């Protein structure tokens, strides 16, 4: 598993899954519908991605296709040149 | 004919038989379809032994089913106990025990999250739910059940809902709202918003929250439509949906608008069909309100104020009175608001006191808590717990919540005033100010700030700005820069969580 993906998963686990041992991180399950993140959580995630990977995420890019699942986040980061 | 909340749905089903009442993703339901689904659920509830006045706990995200469940419980003569769909098992145990509900209606997601809830019968989920031996009824069973007529003999004084509200101390209290309370409030809101069958509101607020529920009841009463969108985590999808569905109305709490204005395409994407926007659920910083008005084009902004104890709404600021921006406006039709001292004597204009209210929308009391009821409902009306004053024209200005006011070195300081100044700096997405105990001053303000841009944010710049805006005793003594502020399910900032 690439390092950047591990960092994303660690961030989500540390910040949103704390103490909820019954929550599994399936890469293709919606982080919103599974109750892991809410609207504030998405903004926290965006801030983390911007600072950790030194990228700029435009408001237009805050869409499910880029941020809804771990797989989508990984694909989105790749499109931003993160490997 | 008594005014009953489910009567809104029945009347709209008769008056608008082909009209879409609710849109929920790719699904939709007309008024007659919704009314029939509610009727079938009412029948199931009666078969499961529901008696007039029995409480039914509901934990569901907004959906066609959650709407049908609400009106179905009322048709059966039950009392809706709607709780946040993200409630934990221990919170739900408390709600069940406190309300005495024996029947539950859950969504699949709630059932999965909650595990075996302690109810005699669980309706709704297609996944295992309820303790061992509990009866289970799926939505498929509900769809097969006959459409019952509403229970006869209900009066306006029957309870329709118990809504749990968190205070700063103790467990949540159950606000008892009767059919009269909800009907009166719904009617007043329909009248001042001028809602008609051509209105279509985008609902991102949860229906278990009284503000969210007013969107549903007002549009069902007016024969308008409700568009459900539970995806505000991606605000751009909500903006696209608003355009695609040609919504005429939108409603949010301050954090809804902070996100829309700061991290979405909303400011540069006109929604031509938008006729009105409402904002309630706490005071919004005037700087944010002005930015919102600047983005709305021809749509009108209604700033509103209320309380769960008032069924939702108490006052509103008419959109043409932008000269009174920062005020919570005037009482809505049927409500009498006053500013009083602690003994109930009405205060003259400009004097700060307790904001009190009377009207058909004021709650019946707190469920099973006569002492708290007696504290909140006095002979002169509901004591809201908010402080404010009236100006010479009768507009009400909020100073803060009694329990939120800080006492800094003997001087009263309003956290809201500090928060407004911080937002005015244009450097911060969101902020919350709380009090911290202090050895010398008894209490000092502490500010939590979420920068608009984490990369370029400078706390020193913000401090310089505040220095020019507020007297020194109002300057926060501690500053904490955070990535996000904790929120309640309604979207309001959870200040209690910041204090721990």
Interface residues (C-beta under 8 A of the other chain):
Chain A: X32 X33 X35 X37 X38 X39 X40 X41 X42 X43 X44 X46 X47 X48 X50 X51 X59 X60 X62 X63 X64 X67 X68
Chain B: X86 X109 X113 X231 X232 X233 X234 X235 X236 X237 X255 X259 X263 X264 X265 X429 X454 X455 X483 X484 X485 X487 X491
